Amino acid sequence: ALDLNSIASRRIRIISLLKEGKSDMQSQIVCSGCRSNLLYPRGATNVCCALCNAITQVPLPGMDMGQLICGGCRTLLMYARGGTSVRCSCCHTLNLAPGILN
């Protein structure tokens, strides 16, 4: 279970990092709720979206992640590389992973 106080303090810390302009310490991920791009400080384990309040878990360090645009609805999708296809959580289109045709 996630500790709401911990999430709130991390959220405040993320906002303060953004205000300080420390973009060199940030990574990005796609929100699991609204599909917005989220910036977060490296080392975070999860990110709370400021738009929809969904909590997105951050992939483990070293996990090779890819991004693609859904062919059905043009939503940006993130996926773990190595798979052959990615199903869009918005429109349910099955997208071929880049490089699968090579």
C-alpha positions, 0 to 999 in steps of 0.5 A, a space after each residue: 500500500 502507498 503511504 499518502 503522506 509520503 506521496 504528498 511530500 514527494 509531490 511537493 519535492 517534485 514541484 520544488 525541483 521543477 521551480 528550481 529548474 533542476 531538469 538535469 536530474 529529471 526523467 520522464 514517464 507517461 501517466 498511467 491515468 491520463 497519458 500525459 508526459 510526467 517529469 520526475 526526479 531520478 530515483 523516484 519509485 512512483 509519480 503522482 500526476 498533477 492533472 488526474 492524481 493517478 500514481 504511475 510506478 517508475 520502471 526499475 533502473 536499467 529496464 530498457 523502455 521504448 516509446 511509440 505513438 498509437 496507430 489508432 488514437 495517436 497517444 504516446 505509449 511507453 513499453 518494455 523493449 523486447 516485446 513484439 506488440 503494445 496494446 493501447 490502454 486508451 483505444 485498445 489498438 494492438 501496435 507492432 513494436 518498432 524493430 519487429 519488422 527488421 
